[in-house]
Structure formats: C-alpha cells, structure tokens
C-alpha cells in the first residue's frame, strides 16, 4: 500500500523486493549519493568504491526539474534518477518511508526489505514553508535544527525564522552588540488569556543565536534541502531594537529625547517604530551584512513591514521634511520607500526581499519583492495582479497558533478552530484566478507565532499533524482520497522520531490545558471570522494581527 506522505505524483508496486543493509554502498556522483546517504543516515550507508556496484545507484537526469526524482526498487537494487541534489535527497526520504518505522529512529539500523516500487515525483509549489517565531519565545539552536530535520521528512524547504520583534532580538551583532546584549532578554512575560487583568510570570526570558550558530543553522539546512529565510521585522515591532539603540527611535528626530522603550513583556502591537531617515538604513545595512555573511547563500530575506503605527513619523518635522524631499505624498508612501530601499540593499547582495502584505498595500515596492498575504485571498490576488510573487500565509487556515478545536481541554491558544481538514481543504492556487495570477503563487507556509508557544513541546503540539496536511497540499496539490489512512501510518513515524504531536483524537493527559492560565477558553476568537474582518483592511496602519 502507498503510505507515502506527501503523496507522490505516481506510485506503482511491482513484484519482488530488495534487502537493504547497514553499510551498503551507494554509487553515483558524490553530491547526489551524499544526499541519499544523509536522508538514510540511520542505515550508515557508505560511498561505493571505484568500480563497485551500489545497492543504491544514483544518477543525474537533466530532463527532470528542480527537486524532481524517480525511484525504482527491484530485486537487483535501488535506482534513483534526480534532477539535482535536492531531488536526490527527497528520493532518499521517500525510500526511508518505504522502510519500517524503525528507520525513523536514531539507533543504527538493521537489514530491511524494501518493496518493489516505482515512484515518479516532483513538487507542485516551489516554496513549502514553516514560519518559526523565535522572537516572542526563544528556541535554543538544537530545536531549530530539529525543526529542519522534521521539515526534511515532509519535503518542506523554506524555514522562515522570525528573529526580531518587540519582545526580543535573537541574533548576535558584532557591529552593534547592544542588540543582543540588551535586546535579547526581558525580565518577565505576560501569561494567561488576553481578556484577563495582566498577570506576569516574573521569570526572565531570553536568548540569541551567535553568528556562528547562524552559520551552522544555514549549513545544516542547506544539506537537507532547506533554505533559511531570516526575518528582521522593520520598521515597526521595534521595542527590542530601540531598547538597545534609542537614537533610531522616530521620536528622537529633531533633537528630541523621548521616554525610552524597553523590551516588551506583553503581546499585541506597540507604537515603537524606527526612524526612516538614512542613518537607520545604514544601521540596518550593516546588520543585514552580518546576517548574510553568517548564513552564506541567502536567496531571500524577510524585512517585515507589518503592523506599523506611523503616527510618530507624521509628528516629526524632520521626517515629514525628508518625505517631502523624496517627493512622497504621505507617510504611507514613505513606509513603502523605506522597505524598497532595504530591498535595494538586498538586491545589491543577491537576495530578494520578502514582506508581509501591509508593505504591498502601503505603496510601490521593488517588482521582485515577494509578498506574504496573511490577510487572505483578496490582498493576495491584488499582489499577484500587480506582478509580485506570492507565498500564501493566510490566518485561516495556516496560522497554527490557533487551536484545533474549541475546547477547554486544549492548551491556551489565540483562538480557534483550524483543523487538519481545514488545512487539507485549502487551495493555495485558487482555480478562480486568471492563469497569469495563478502563476505568481510560488508557495505556501504555515505560521507558528509563539506568544502562546513557550517551548518546543508546545511547538510540536501545534505544528503536527497539521503540518503534514500543509506538506501534502504544497507538494502534491489536491490531497489524495487516502490521506487519512496515510496520515495514520505516518504518525507512527513521528512517534519514532519523538514528535509530541497532537493526537487526532485530542490531547494526551499531559497535553491538556489544565485549570490555570494555560487553559484555552473556547469561542472568543474564531479564525474564519478574523479572516473576514482582515479581508476588508487595505492600509498598513489599519491592520492588526490578532496577537493580543
């Protein structure tokens, strides 16, 4: 039975099988063979010696596209044809799913019988992403590497790291060390439901990745066919930056000395906003260069642009004069100019800018800027119509900080309800759009905003198995009728990997929300209702991501 997830383009069984043993040789070009060996590390496969036949043979096939492969298993061995290294790696992941569940454990493997099959496969969407918010709650490097491993299992290929927000700055800067020395920690964090009177835990929280950590994350990801997309969210969401460097505060223009910001200890949107004047661009250019230098090849950098309160720009005579000097009509146009200037900086370094949809609606961006429309299909279609590539990121059904069901048994969530079925029914490339706009949809990703995800166990619970459904629709397109059956088998693989996912039947006893501030309160925010409200918003200053 085909128990592969995500579903391949074509799958056929055949008679016979092949015994694959630990230490078996893999023959073929070193980069392709190495990718297969990495995907099957539990078997400790070795490179074939010169002239030695491989139990697994890998070859390059230029007729296959990026990430595409064919996999054939017969009684004589395993043969893989791949369009590139990524395709070879994904063929190895498919081969792993043909093995028993023990192939997903870290212990050295035993000999396993691989059934006779022919698999032909290629992805539907180029961008199959996971957004990981490490700014609100920091995740140690080991957890980021673990997420990369889980992405590889599901053929997900973009790790969007939200490194900066009001509640924390999460990467070392050697040029501006106060960013991580001051901006990476807070003395306490708000807990409980947003309608409660504020209650704080009194526990310091923080952490950051060194530039060496970032280099390690980037290299680890590339080896596993994952591209890291760092996000430095500007010019809003700036409390942590301004706590470290208050001279960048829009309120500090014109010789003013405002009350300083501190790293935010609660959720929601602050008024903190960077000045758009040239010194800020110069500052951010240095920081961007540090991040790009650490990560290595970085095709995409997310620069945010969302939820900006522009009042302090409008109140500053110096900023208003700068706006007039640029020939811009209003602060909304200045918002777009600021982001376009950063996008120019990135383009000079070989990277494309990515923004949230407010940046698109506020004014004209660089044509090559990628838009993430979190407010739904209306703004997504407008961005595509304007010629921007689009990565679908709508609140419903791709914000996985929402609960799976409306129940007090669930851990605290921002709202509800987003189910596995909701994700599976989502159509990233709407059939109603004209072909030219459909072609602009390059992918989809699920978002893990971490206001209510304090640790890796909570992250597991929210990410999976809904992430399996996103992998299915992003790689395969329309889900197969047998998805439920394949998912049931796939959850055993997640068990072997040690993933603390949410069971389809509901939380395990130790995953319950309990009776304290971590319990969920049903009915206060519905994800579909949020989407309907957000669809009517058109300006950057209008929008508020529901993260209170």
C-alpha positions in Angstrom: 0.0 0.0 0.0 1.2 3.5 -0.7 1.7 5.1 2.7 3.9 7.9 1.4 3.3 11.4 2.8 3.3 13.8 1.0 1.6 11.9 -1.9 3.9 11.4 -4.9 2.9 12.2 -8.5 2.9 8.5 -9.4 3.3 5.3 -7.4 3.3 1.7 -8.8 4.0 -1.5 -7.0 5.9 -4.4 -8.6 6.8 -7.9 -7.6 9.9 -8.7 -5.7 11.8 -6.7 -3.0 15.4 -5.8 -2.1 17.3 -6.3 1.2 18.9 -3.0 2.2 21.5 -3.5 4.9 23.5 -1.1 7.1 26.8 0.0 5.4 25.6 -0.9 1.9 27.3 1.0 -0.9 25.7 4.0 -2.7 27.1 4.6 -6.2 26.9 7.7 -8.2 28.0 11.4 -8.3 29.3 12.3 -4.9 26.9 15.2 -4.3 23.8 13.1 -5.2 25.0 10.0 -3.4 25.8 12.0 -0.3 22.3 13.5 -0.3 20.8 10.0 -0.3 23.1 8.8 2.4 22.2 11.8 4.6 18.5 11.1 4.2 19.1 7.5 5.3 21.6 8.2 8.0 20.2 5.5 10.3 21.5 2.9 7.8 25.0 4.4 7.8 25.3 3.8 4.0 28.8 4.3 2.5 30.1 5.6 -0.8 30.7 2.8 -3.3 34.4 2.1 -4.1 35.6 2.7 -7.6 34.0 0.2 -9.9 31.8 -1.2 -7.1 28.1 -1.8 -7.8 25.8 0.1 -5.5 23.0 -1.4 -3.5 21.6 2.1 -4.3 22.6 3.8 -7.5 22.0 7.5 -8.1 22.3 9.3 -11.4 21.7 12.8 -12.6 18.9 13.2 -15.2 18.9 16.7 -16.7 15.3 16.1 -18.1 14.0 16.2 -14.5 13.2 19.5 -12.9 14.4 21.1 -9.7 13.7 18.8 -6.7 12.2 16.0 -9.0 13.2 12.4 -8.9 12.3 8.9 -9.9 12.8 5.9 -7.6 12.8 2.3 -8.7 13.2 -0.7 -6.4 13.7 -4.2 -7.9 15.2 -7.4 -6.7 18.5 -6.2 -8.0 18.7 -3.0 -6.0 17.5 0.6 -5.7 17.9 3.1 -8.6 17.4 6.8 -8.3 17.4 9.5 -11.0 17.4 13.0 -9.8 17.2 16.4 -11.4 19.6 17.9 -8.7 20.9 17.3 -5.3 17.6 18.2 -3.7 15.8 15.7 -5.8 18.2 13.0 -4.7 17.7 14.0 -1.1 13.9 13.7 -1.5 14.2 10.4 -3.2 16.2 9.2 -0.1 13.3 10.5 2.1 10.8 8.5 0.1 13.0 5.4 0.3 13.1 5.9 4.1 9.3 5.9 4.2 9.3 2.6 2.4 11.2 1.1 5.3 9.7 0.1 8.7 9.1 2.8 11.3 12.3 2.0 13.0 14.1 3.8 10.1 13.0 7.0 11.8 14.9 6.2 15.0 18.4 7.4 15.6 19.8 3.9 16.6 21.8 2.1 13.9 19.6 0.2 11.6 19.2 -3.4 10.7 18.6 -5.0 7.3 15.2 -4.1 5.9 13.3 -5.4 3.0 12.3 -2.7 0.6 9.2 -3.5 -1.5 9.3 -3.3 -5.3 8.0 0.1 -6.4 8.4 2.8 -9.0 7.9 6.3 -7.8 7.9 9.4 -10.0 7.7 12.7 -8.2 8.1 16.4 -8.3 6.7 19.3 -6.2 3.7 21.4 -7.1 4.9 24.5 -5.4 8.5 25.8 -5.1 8.1 27.4 -1.7 6.9 24.9 1.0 7.5 26.8 4.2 7.5 26.8 8.0 7.5 30.1 9.9 9.1 29.9 13.3 8.7 32.8 15.7 11.8 32.7 17.9 11.4 36.4 18.9 8.4 36.1 21.3 9.7 32.9 22.8 13.3 31.9 22.1 14.1 28.4 20.9 17.6 27.0 21.5 19.6 26.1 18.4 19.0 22.4 18.9 15.3 22.9 18.4 15.8 24.9 15.2 18.0 22.0 13.9 15.3 19.6 14.9 12.7 21.5 13.0 14.9 21.4 9.9 15.0 17.6 10.3 11.2 17.4 10.5 10.9 19.7 7.5 13.1 17.4 5.5 11.0 14.4 6.4 7.9 16.2 5.0 9.7 17.7 1.9 9.3 21.2 3.3 12.0 23.5 2.1 11.8 27.1 3.5 12.5 27.9 7.1 11.3 31.4 7.8 13.0 32.5 11.1 11.2 35.4 12.7 14.3 36.8 14.5 13.2 40.2 15.6 10.1 41.6 17.3 9.1 43.9 20.2 9.7 41.0 22.6 13.3 40.2 21.6 16.2 40.4 19.2 17.6 37.0 18.6 20.9 37.2 16.7 24.4 38.4 17.6 25.7 41.6 16.2 29.4 42.3 16.5 29.0 45.7 14.9 26.1 46.7 17.3 26.5 44.4 20.3 23.8 46.1 22.4 21.3 44.5 20.0 21.9 41.1 21.6 23.3 42.3 25.0 20.2 44.4 25.7 17.5 43.4 23.2 17.7 39.6 23.6 16.0 39.3 27.0 13.2 40.6 29.2 12.6 40.3 32.9 9.2 38.8 32.7 6.4 37.7 30.4 2.7 38.1 30.4 0.7 34.9 31.0 -2.9 33.9 30.6 -5.9 35.0 28.5 -5.8 38.4 26.8 -9.1 39.4 28.4 -7.7 38.8 31.9 -6.1 41.5 34.1 -2.4 41.4 33.2 -0.5 38.8 35.1 3.2 38.3 34.7 5.3 35.3 35.4 8.2 37.2 37.0 10.7 34.8 35.1 13.4 36.3 32.9 13.3 35.1 29.3 15.8 35.4 26.5 18.5 34.1 24.3 20.1 34.7 20.9 21.9 32.9 18.2 25.6 33.7 17.7 26.7 34.4 14.2 28.5 31.0 14.4 25.2 29.4 15.4 23.5 31.1 12.4 26.3 29.7 10.1 25.7 26.3 11.5 21.9 26.5 11.0 22.3 27.7 7.4 24.7 24.9 6.5 22.7 22.2 8.3 19.6 23.4 6.4 21.2 23.5 3.0 22.4 20.0 3.4 18.8 18.9 4.0 17.3 20.9 1.1 16.0 23.7 3.3 16.6 27.4 2.7 16.7 29.6 5.7 14.8 32.9 5.3 15.8 35.3 8.1 13.3 38.0 9.1 14.4 41.3 10.5 10.9 42.9 11.1 11.1 46.6 10.5 10.3 49.5 10.8 7.6 48.6 13.4 7.7 45.9 16.1 10.9 47.8 17.2 10.9 47.8 21.0 13.8 45.5 21.3 15.9 47.4 18.8 15.1 50.7 20.4 15.8 49.5 23.9 19.3 48.9 22.6 19.7 51.9 20.3 17.2 54.6 21.2 18.8 57.0 18.8 17.0 55.1 16.0 13.6 56.0 17.5 11.4 58.1 15.2 10.5 60.2 18.3 14.2 61.0 18.7 14.4 63.0 15.5 14.8 66.8 15.6 16.8 66.7 18.8 14.0 65.3 21.0 14.7 62.9 23.9 11.7 60.7 24.3 11.0 58.2 27.2 13.0 55.1 26.1 11.4 51.9 25.1 12.1 48.6 26.9 12.0 45.1 25.5 8.2 44.4 25.6 7.0 41.9 28.1 3.4 41.5 26.8 1.7 40.8 23.4 0.0 43.0 20.9 1.2 45.9 18.8 3.4 48.6 20.2 3.8 52.1 18.8 7.6 51.7 18.6 8.8 52.5 15.1 12.3 53.1 13.7 13.1 56.4 12.1 13.1 56.1 8.3 16.0 58.5 7.9 19.3 57.4 6.2 21.2 56.6 9.5 18.6 53.8 10.1 19.1 52.4 6.7 22.8 52.5 7.2 22.5 50.8 10.6 20.3 48.0 9.1 22.6 47.5 6.2 25.4 46.7 8.5 23.3 44.2 10.4 22.0 42.6 7.2 25.6 42.2 6.0 26.4 40.4 9.3 23.5 38.0 8.9 24.2 37.3 5.2 27.8 36.8 6.0 27.0 34.2 8.6 24.2 32.3 6.8 26.1 32.1 3.5 24.0 31.8 0.4 20.7 33.6 1.3 18.3 34.0 -1.6 15.6 35.6 0.5 15.5 38.0 3.4 12.2 39.0 5.1 12.0 42.6 6.1 8.6 42.6 7.7 6.7 45.9 7.1 3.7 44.8 9.0 1.5 46.4 11.7 3.3 49.8 11.6 1.9 52.7 13.6 3.1 55.6 11.6 1.9 58.4 13.9 5.4 59.2 15.1 6.6 59.7 11.6 3.7 62.1 10.8 4.5 64.0 14.1 8.2 64.6 13.3 9.0 67.7 11.3 12.4 66.2 10.3 10.7 63.0 8.9 8.0 65.0 7.2 10.6 67.2 5.6 12.5 64.1 4.4 9.3 62.7 3.0 8.8 66.0 1.0 12.4 65.9 -0.2 11.7 62.5 -1.6 8.6 63.8 -3.4 6.3 61.5 -1.4 2.7 62.4 -0.6 2.2 60.8 2.8 3.8 58.6 5.4 2.3 55.5 3.8 4.4 56.2 0.7 7.4 56.8 3.0 6.7 53.4 4.6 6.9 51.8 1.1 10.0 53.8 0.2 11.8 52.6 3.3 11.2 49.0 2.6 12.0 49.5 -1.1 15.4 51.0 0.0 16.2 47.9 2.1 15.1 45.7 -0.8 17.6 47.6 -3.0 20.3 46.9 -0.4 19.4 43.2 -0.5 19.3 43.1 -4.3 22.8 44.5 -4.4 23.8 41.5 -2.4 22.0 38.9 -4.5 19.0 38.4 -2.2 15.3 39.1 -2.7 13.2 40.9 -0.2 10.1 39.3 1.3 7.4 41.4 3.1 4.0 41.0 4.8 1.1 42.3 2.8 0.9 45.7 4.5 4.1 46.6 2.8 2.4 45.9 -0.6 -0.8 47.9 0.1 1.1 50.9 1.5 2.8 51.8 -1.8 5.1 50.7 -4.6 7.7 48.0 -3.9 10.5 46.7 -5.9 8.9 44.4 -8.6 11.0 41.4 -7.4 9.7 41.7 -3.8 7.8 38.6 -2.6 4.6 39.3 -0.7 3.2 37.1 2.1 -0.6 38.0 2.3 -1.6 37.0 5.8 -4.9 38.8 5.4 -6.3 36.4 2.8 -7.1 35.9 -0.8 -8.2 39.4 -1.6 -4.9 41.1 -1.0 -3.1 38.0 -2.3 -4.8 38.4 -5.7 -4.1 42.1 -5.8 -0.4 41.4 -5.1 -0.3 38.8 -7.8 -2.1 41.1 -10.3 0.5 43.7 -9.6 3.2 41.3 -10.7 4.6 40.2 -7.3 5.3 36.6 -6.5 3.1 35.5 -3.6 3.6 33.0 -0.8 0.2 32.2 0.8 0.2 32.7 4.5 -3.5 33.4 5.5 -4.6 33.4 9.1 -7.2 30.8 8.2 -6.1 28.0 7.8 -2.3 28.5 8.1 -1.8 30.2 11.5 -1.1 27.2 13.6 -1.1 29.2 16.9 -4.9 28.7 16.7 -6.4 25.7 18.5 -7.5 22.6 16.6 -10.9 22.5 18.4 -12.9 24.8 20.6 -12.4 23.0 23.9 -11.2 23.9 27.4 -9.1 20.8 27.3 -6.8 22.5 24.8 -3.7 24.4 25.9 -4.1 28.2 25.6 -4.4 29.4 22.0 -5.1 32.8 20.4 -8.3 31.4 19.1 -9.9 28.5 17.1 -10.6 26.5 15.1 -8.1 25.3 12.5 -8.2 21.5 11.9 -6.2 19.1 9.8 -9.2 19.0 7.5 -9.2 22.8 7.2 -5.6 22.8 6.1 -6.1 19.9 3.7 -9.1 21.7 2.0 -7.1 24.9 1.4 -6.3 25.7 -2.2 -3.1 27.8 -2.3 -3.5 28.5 -6.1 -7.2 29.4 -6.4 -8.8 28.0 -9.5 -10.9 31.1 -9.9 -7.8 33.3 -10.6 -6.7 34.0 -14.1 -3.7 32.0 -15.2 -1.3 34.9 -15.1 -2.1 35.5 -11.4 -2.1 31.8 -10.5 1.5 31.6 -11.9 2.5 34.2 -9.3 1.7 31.9 -6.4 5.1 30.3 -5.7 4.2 28.6 -2.5 2.5 28.4 0.9 3.7 28.1 4.5 2.3 27.6 8.0 2.9 30.1 10.7 3.9 29.3 14.3 3.6 32.6 16.1 4.9 31.9 19.6 3.1 34.2 22.0 1.4 31.1 23.4 4.1 28.6 22.4 6.6 28.8 25.3 8.7 25.8 24.5 9.4 23.0 22.0 6.8 20.7 23.4 4.1 23.3 22.8 5.5 23.8 19.3 5.3 20.1 18.4 1.7 20.1 19.6 0.6 22.9 17.3 2.8 22.1 14.3 1.9 18.4 13.8 -0.1 16.8 12.3 -1.4 20.0 10.7 2.0 20.5 9.2 1.6 17.1 7.5 -1.5 18.4 5.7 0.3 21.5 4.6 3.1 19.4 3.2 0.5 17.4 1.3 -1.1 20.3 -0.4 2.1 22.2 -1.1 4.0 19.2 -2.6 1.2 17.2 -4.1 -1.6 19.7 -4.8 -5.1 18.3 -4.1 -4.8 15.7 -1.3 -5.4 12.0 -2.2 -8.6 10.3 -1.0 -6.5 8.1 1.1 -4.8 10.9 3.1 -6.4 9.8 6.4 -5.0 6.3 6.0 -1.6 7.5 5.1 -1.5 10.0 7.9 -2.4 7.3 10.4 0.6 5.3 9.3 2.8 8.5 9.2 2.0 9.3 12.8 3.9 6.1 13.8 6.9 7.6 12.0 6.5 10.8 14.1 6.3 8.6 17.2 9.6 7.0 16.3 11.1 10.5 15.8 9.9 11.5 19.2 7.5 14.2 18.0 4.9 15.2 20.6 2.2 16.0 18.1 -1.5 16.5 19.0 -3.3 13.1 18.5 -6.2 13.3 16.1 -8.5 12.1 19.0 -7.4 15.0 21.2 -4.7 15.9 23.7 -2.9 13.3 25.8 -3.4 13.7 29.6 -0.2 15.7 30.0 -1.1 17.9 27.0 -4.3 19.2 28.5 -4.5 22.9 29.2 -5.4 22.3 32.8 -7.2 24.8 35.1 -4.6 27.5 35.2 -3.6 30.4 32.9 -2.6 27.9 30.2 -6.1 26.6 29.6 -8.0 27.6 26.5 -11.3 29.5 26.6 -13.5 28.5 23.6 -15.4 30.9 21.4 -13.6 34.2 21.9 -11.7 34.4 18.6 -12.7 32.4 15.5 -10.1 32.2 12.8 -12.6 32.3 10.0 -14.2 35.4 11.5 -10.8 37.0 11.8 -10.2 36.4 8.1 -13.4 38.1 7.1 -12.5 41.1 9.2 -9.0 41.3 7.8 -10.1 41.0 4.2 -11.7 44.4 4.5 -8.4 46.1 5.6 -6.4 47.9 3.0 -3.8 50.1 4.7 -0.7 49.2 6.7 -1.9 51.3 9.6 -5.3 49.6 9.6 -4.1 46.1 10.2 -3.6 44.4 13.5 -2.5 40.8 13.5 -4.7 39.3 16.3 -1.9 38.6 18.7 -3.2 40.2 21.9 
